[in-house]
Amino acid sequence: MKFITPTKSTKSAKEANFEDKVKNLQASNTHTDATTKAIVNNDKTEHFPESAISNNSFANREKEVVCDEEAMQWFASTKSTCRLALQNFQLRSKLVDSESRLTPNCALLKFEGSSQLTVDQVLKRQKEFLTSYGLDVTSVRPEAGFVSISIARPKRQILMLEDVMRDWKPKLKNSHCDLLIGIKEANNSILTLSPRKNAPHTLIAGSTGSGKSILLQNIILSIVVASKPDDVEVKIIDPKRVSFNKFKSLPHIKGDIIKDMDDAAAFLNSLLEEMKRRYAVLEKHEVEDIYELKQKTNIVLPIIWVLHDEFALWMLNKGYRDTVETVVNQLSVAARAAGIFLIFAAQRPDNNVFPMQLRANLGNRLVLKVDGPGTSDIALGEKNLGAEKLLGNGHIIAKLEGETEVIYAQVPFIGTVGVEDLIQKVETFGTF
């Protein structure tokens, strides 16, 4: 791979075309969005259902949940039924109504914790909640003073990516590197991942129908929406060969999408040389990282994002496995200052393809619904967090370095037409 040098500006044909489009067309800031109000049945479909993009703000979408009469009737009924079930189980059932809420995925009910109501006591009754009371308990979590019980909604509300992006409002500022992940269940705030605040490298796991592909494309879109082409290089490794071709025209995507294992190994090895080169530049200018370098010298070393989808397909090859382990181990934390960030994704990261050393260096875990408790334990690096019980279609557990607790969230949806529309807007206007 040919990286951008720090001493002069090198513009590709894509970048030049991008700048021309912005200059010629930014004045004509006219675009329309179809409006939709989408509610999805909680079934086991393979992908999020196709939908038009809503132009309602996310704040209004939250009000929409509250004002939905059918949803609120279900919420009230669920609170009463859950209290009754706890009473019949001889467990304390003092609901803290002011802390309970209806989320796009579930009723999040918070009960006062005590010796008469513990997480373990509720978990032991999980099947009885479903069989005797029709309550699908998806998680039971300890919180300060509370036992938090999540009960799946029979009809889930779809969050649209463009709505959430409008609420996020990323600025095209220098060295922006936060990723938009989703909306937190606990308080409806936006969940982001920062390789500067959290770990520099990330694992994504999720089985078919979990929403893994949607999350990956959302990450790409959040990078290009929040970054100028000169400030970021996105490299995509796609063993399946067909998943990311629609992004090729974006000026932020540098070079071809890598689809061959030998090419991928050569590229990953080149990252080590690039990191050494960057550290030499940092040392020469007596700065600690690429952000301070830009601030003090105006020299731009673009952030490098590497997205490796379905890495498990090649990890059974010993040569490739050794390359991945060596590269990730040597980059590890040192890549943070150099601005090189890795994202590895797999459907089932088991022991054969996800060895201990690699786990230790992928500090952020974004785990969607997986096929069983064993996969959940490996992917999250912790037992009994229950990723196998997630609802699919973008329901996610985030375990981020630097955060004290795991975070349950919902990944926003965008369909094929919406992706193409957003790519066209970014190509034309530099933003959506």
C-alpha positions in Angstrom: 0.0 0.0 0.0 1.2 3.5 -0.8 0.6 5.8 2.2 0.4 9.5 2.1 3.7 11.2 2.9 3.8 13.8 5.7 5.7 16.4 3.7 3.5 17.1 0.7 -0.1 16.7 -0.3 -0.9 13.9 -2.7 -4.4 13.8 -4.2 -5.8 10.8 -5.9 -8.2 11.0 -8.9 -11.1 10.2 -6.5 -10.1 13.1 -4.2 -9.7 15.6 -7.0 -13.1 14.5 -8.4 -14.5 14.8 -4.9 -13.2 18.4 -4.5 -14.5 19.4 -7.9 -18.0 18.1 -7.0 -18.0 20.0 -3.8 -16.9 23.3 -5.4 -19.4 23.0 -8.3 -22.4 21.6 -6.4 -22.3 22.6 -2.8 -24.4 25.7 -3.5 -27.2 23.5 -4.8 -27.9 21.9 -1.4 -31.1 20.3 -2.4 -31.9 16.8 -1.4 -35.0 15.0 -0.3 -35.6 12.1 2.0 -38.6 9.8 2.1 -40.2 9.8 5.5 -41.2 6.6 7.2 -42.5 5.4 10.5 -41.0 1.9 10.9 -41.9 -0.7 13.4 -40.6 -4.2 12.9 -41.9 -7.5 14.3 -39.5 -9.3 16.6 -38.9 -12.2 14.2 -35.8 -14.0 13.0 -35.3 -12.3 9.6 -31.8 -12.5 8.2 -31.4 -8.7 7.6 -33.0 -5.5 8.9 -36.1 -5.0 6.7 -35.7 -2.5 3.8 -37.0 0.9 4.6 -36.9 4.5 3.4 -34.9 6.9 5.4 -36.9 9.0 7.9 -36.2 12.7 8.1 -37.5 13.0 11.6 -35.0 14.0 14.2 -34.0 11.4 16.8 -35.4 13.6 19.6 -38.8 13.4 17.9 -38.4 9.7 17.4 -38.0 9.2 21.1 -41.3 11.2 21.6 -42.8 8.9 19.0 -42.1 5.9 21.2 -43.7 7.6 24.2 -46.8 8.7 22.2 -47.4 5.3 20.5 -50.6 4.2 22.2 -50.2 0.5 21.5 -46.6 0.5 22.8 -47.5 2.4 26.0 -50.4 0.0 26.7 -47.9 -2.9 26.4 -45.4 -1.1 28.6 -48.0 -0.5 31.3 -49.2 -4.1 31.1 -45.7 -5.4 31.2 -44.8 -3.5 34.3 -47.9 -4.9 36.1 -47.2 -8.4 34.9 -43.6 -8.3 35.9 -44.5 -7.1 39.4 -47.0 -9.9 39.7 -44.5 -12.5 38.6 -41.9 -11.4 41.1 -44.5 -11.4 43.9 -45.6 -15.0 43.0 -41.9 -16.0 42.9 -41.7 -14.6 46.5 -39.3 -11.9 45.4 -39.4 -8.2 46.3 -41.1 -6.2 43.5 -40.7 -2.5 44.3 -40.6 -1.0 40.8 -38.8 2.4 40.5 -41.1 3.8 37.9 -39.1 7.1 37.4 -36.1 5.0 36.4 -37.9 2.6 34.1 -38.3 3.3 30.4 -39.5 2.0 27.1 -36.7 1.6 24.6 -36.8 0.6 20.9 -36.1 -3.0 21.9 -37.5 -3.6 25.3 -39.2 -2.5 28.5 -36.3 -1.6 30.8 -37.7 -2.1 34.3 -35.7 -1.1 37.4 -36.6 -2.6 40.8 -35.0 -1.8 44.1 -32.3 -4.3 44.9 -32.2 -6.1 48.2 -31.5 -9.5 49.7 -35.1 -10.4 48.6 -34.3 -9.5 45.0 -31.0 -10.3 43.4 -29.8 -10.8 39.8 -29.2 -14.5 40.4 -32.7 -15.0 41.8 -34.3 -13.4 38.7 -32.1 -15.3 36.3 -33.2 -18.6 37.9 -36.8 -17.8 37.0 -36.1 -16.6 33.4 -37.8 -19.5 31.8 -40.8 -19.2 34.1 -41.2 -15.5 33.2 -41.7 -16.7 29.6 -43.8 -19.8 30.0 -46.0 -18.6 32.9 -46.3 -14.9 32.2 -45.3 -14.4 28.5 -42.4 -12.1 29.4 -39.3 -12.6 27.3 -36.5 -11.5 29.7 -33.5 -10.7 27.6 -31.1 -9.6 30.3 -30.9 -9.0 34.1 -28.2 -6.6 35.1 -27.0 -5.2 38.5 -26.9 -1.5 38.9 -26.2 0.7 41.9 -29.2 0.2 44.1 -31.2 -1.5 41.3 -31.9 -4.8 39.6 -32.5 -3.9 35.9 -34.7 -6.3 34.0 -35.1 -6.0 30.2 -38.2 -7.5 28.6 -38.3 -7.8 24.8 -41.0 -5.8 23.0 -43.2 -7.8 20.6 -42.8 -5.0 18.0 -39.4 -3.3 17.9 -38.9 0.2 16.7 -36.3 0.7 13.9 -33.8 3.5 14.4 -32.7 5.0 11.1 -29.1 5.9 10.6 -29.6 9.3 9.1 -31.9 10.3 12.0 -29.2 9.3 14.5 -26.4 11.0 12.4 -28.4 14.3 12.5 -28.5 14.1 16.3 -24.8 13.1 16.5 -23.9 16.1 14.2 -20.3 15.2 13.7 -18.1 18.1 12.7 -15.6 17.9 9.9 -12.8 18.8 12.3 -9.1 17.7 12.1 -8.3 14.2 13.3 -11.9 13.3 14.1 -11.8 9.5 14.9 -14.9 8.6 16.8 -17.2 5.9 15.4 -21.0 6.0 15.6 -22.1 2.7 17.0 -25.8 3.0 18.1 -28.2 4.3 20.7 -27.8 3.2 24.4 -30.8 1.4 25.8 -30.2 2.8 29.3 -30.8 6.5 28.4 -31.2 6.8 24.6 -27.9 8.7 24.3 -25.6 8.1 21.4 -23.0 5.3 21.8 -19.6 6.1 20.1 -16.3 4.4 20.1 -13.1 6.4 20.3 -9.8 4.7 19.6 -8.1 7.6 21.5 -10.2 7.1 24.7 -11.0 3.4 24.4 -8.7 0.7 23.0 -7.2 1.4 19.5 -8.4 -2.0 18.1 -11.8 -3.6 18.0 -13.4 -7.0 17.6 -16.9 -7.3 16.0 -18.8 -10.5 16.3 -22.3 -11.5 15.2 -24.0 -14.5 13.5 -26.3 -14.4 10.5 -29.2 -12.0 11.1 -27.4 -10.2 13.9 -26.8 -7.0 12.0 -23.0 -7.3 11.7 -23.0 -6.2 8.1 -25.2 -3.2 8.9 -22.8 -2.2 11.7 -19.7 -2.4 9.5 -21.3 -0.3 6.8 -22.5 2.2 9.4 -18.9 2.5 10.7 -17.6 3.2 7.2 -20.3 5.8 6.7 -19.6 7.5 10.1 -15.9 7.7 9.2 -16.5 9.4 5.8 -19.3 11.7 7.2 -17.1 12.9 10.0 -13.7 13.2 8.2 -12.2 15.0 5.3 -10.6 12.7 2.6 -7.1 14.2 3.4 -7.5 13.3 7.1 -8.3 9.6 6.8 -7.5 6.5 4.9 -9.9 3.6 5.0 -8.6 0.2 3.9 -11.1 -2.7 3.6 -10.2 -6.4 3.6 -13.1 -8.5 2.3 -12.6 -12.3 2.0 -16.2 -12.7 0.7 -15.3 -10.3 -2.1 -18.7 -8.8 -2.6 -19.7 -7.0 0.6 -18.2 -3.5 0.2 -17.9 -2.8 -3.5 -20.5 0.0 -3.2 -18.0 2.1 -1.2 -15.2 2.0 -3.7 -16.0 5.4 -5.2 -15.7 7.3 -1.9 -12.4 9.4 -1.8 -11.8 8.2 1.8 -11.4 4.6 0.6 -7.7 4.3 -0.4 -6.8 1.9 -3.1 -8.7 -1.2 -4.1 -10.7 -3.4 -1.7 -8.4 -6.3 -0.7 -9.9 -9.6 -1.6 -6.9 -12.0 -1.7 -5.3 -13.5 1.3 -1.7 -12.9 0.1 -2.5 -9.3 -0.7 -4.0 -8.9 2.8 -1.0 -10.4 4.5 1.4 -8.1 2.5 -0.8 -5.1 3.4 -0.9 -5.9 7.1 2.9 -6.3 7.2 3.2 -2.9 5.5 1.4 -1.4 8.5 4.4 -2.2 10.7 6.7 -0.2 8.4 4.2 2.6 8.3 4.1 2.7 12.1 7.9 2.9 12.3 7.9 5.7 9.7 5.3 7.6 11.6 7.2 7.3 14.9 10.3 8.6 13.2 8.3 11.7 12.1 6.9 12.2 15.6 10.4 11.9 17.1 11.9 14.3 14.6 9.3 17.0 15.5 9.4 16.1 19.3 5.6 15.4 19.5 3.7 12.5 21.1 1.2 11.7 18.5 -0.2 12.6 15.1 -2.7 15.0 16.6 -0.1 17.1 18.3 2.0 16.9 15.1 -0.9 18.5 13.1 -1.4 21.1 15.8 2.2 22.2 16.0 3.5 21.7 12.5 0.5 21.5 10.2 1.8 18.2 8.9 -1.0 15.7 8.3 -0.5 12.0 8.9 -4.0 10.7 8.0 -5.7 8.3 10.4 -5.6 4.8 9.0 -8.7 2.6 9.6 -8.4 -1.1 8.6 -11.7 -3.0 8.4 -11.1 -6.8 8.1 -14.4 -8.6 7.6 -14.8 -12.3 8.1 -11.2 -12.7 9.2 -12.0 -16.2 10.5 -12.2 -17.5 6.9 -8.4 -17.1 6.6 -7.2 -17.7 10.2 -7.2 -21.4 9.7 -4.2 -20.8 7.3 -1.2 -20.9 9.6 0.8 -18.4 7.6 -2.0 -15.9 7.6 -2.7 -16.5 11.3 0.9 -15.9 12.2 0.9 -12.6 10.2 -2.3 -11.4 11.9 -1.0 -12.2 15.4 2.4 -10.6 14.7 1.0 -7.4 13.2 -1.7 -6.9 15.9 0.7 -7.7 18.7 3.3 -5.2 17.4 0.8 -2.5 16.7 -1.2 -3.1 19.9 -1.2 0.1 22.0 1.7 1.7 20.0 -0.7 2.3 17.1 -2.7 4.8 19.1 -0.2 7.6 18.8 0.5 6.7 15.1 -3.2 6.8 14.3 -3.5 3.2 13.0 -6.7 1.5 14.1 -7.8 -2.1 13.3 -11.4 -3.5 13.3 -11.7 -7.3 12.9 -15.1 -8.9 12.3 -16.3 -12.5 12.3 -19.5 -14.5 12.7 -18.1 -16.9 15.2 -14.7 -16.0 16.7 -14.0 -19.4 18.4 -10.7 -20.6 19.9 -9.4 -21.9 16.6 -9.5 -18.5 14.9 -9.3 -16.1 17.9 -6.2 -17.1 20.0 -5.6 -15.6 23.4 -2.9 -13.1 22.3 -5.1 -11.7 19.6 -8.0 -11.4 22.1 -5.8 -9.4 24.4 -4.9 -6.8 21.7 -8.5 -6.3 20.4 -9.6 -4.4 23.5 -13.0 -3.1 22.3 -15.7 -5.7 21.8 -18.9 -5.0 19.8 -20.9 -8.2 20.0 -24.3 -8.7 18.4 -26.4 -11.9 18.7 -24.2 -15.0 18.5 -24.9 -18.7 18.2 -24.4 -19.7 21.8 -23.1 -18.9 25.3 -19.6 -20.2 24.4 -19.2 -17.8 21.5 -20.6 -15.0 23.7 -18.0 -15.7 26.4 -15.1 -15.8 23.9 -16.2 -12.7 21.9 -16.8 -10.6 25.0 -14.0 -11.9 27.1 -16.3 -12.5 30.0 -18.7 -15.2 31.0 -22.5 -15.0 31.3 -23.1 -11.7 29.5 -25.6 -13.4 27.3 -24.9 -12.2 23.7 -26.7 -15.3 22.6 -29.9 -13.9 24.1 -29.8 -10.6 22.2 -32.7 -10.0 19.8 -30.8 -9.8 16.5 -31.2 -7.1 13.9 -28.7 -4.7 15.5 -29.2 -5.4 19.2 -25.6 -5.2 20.6 -23.5 -5.4 23.7 -20.5 -3.1 23.7 -17.6 -3.8 26.1 -15.2 -0.9 25.6 -11.9 -0.4 27.2 -12.1 2.4 29.7 -15.8 1.9 30.5 -16.7 0.4 33.8 -19.8 -1.5 32.6 -20.9 -3.2 29.4 -23.4 -1.2 27.3 -26.5 -2.5 25.7 -27.5 -0.6 22.6 -29.3 -0.7 19.2 -27.5 -0.2 15.9 -29.4 2.1 13.6 -30.6 0.7 10.2 -30.0 1.9 6.7 -31.1 0.0 3.6 -29.4 -0.5 0.3 -31.1 2.5 -1.3 -30.3 4.6 1.8 -26.6 3.6 1.6 -26.4 4.6 -2.1 -28.2 7.9 -1.3 -25.8 8.7 1.5 -22.7 7.8 -0.5 -24.0 10.1 -3.3 -24.5 12.9 -0.9 -21.0 12.5 0.6 -19.5 12.4 -2.9 -21.4 15.5 -3.9 -21.6 17.7 -0.8 -18.9 16.4 1.4 -21.5 15.4 4.0 -25.0 14.0 4.2 
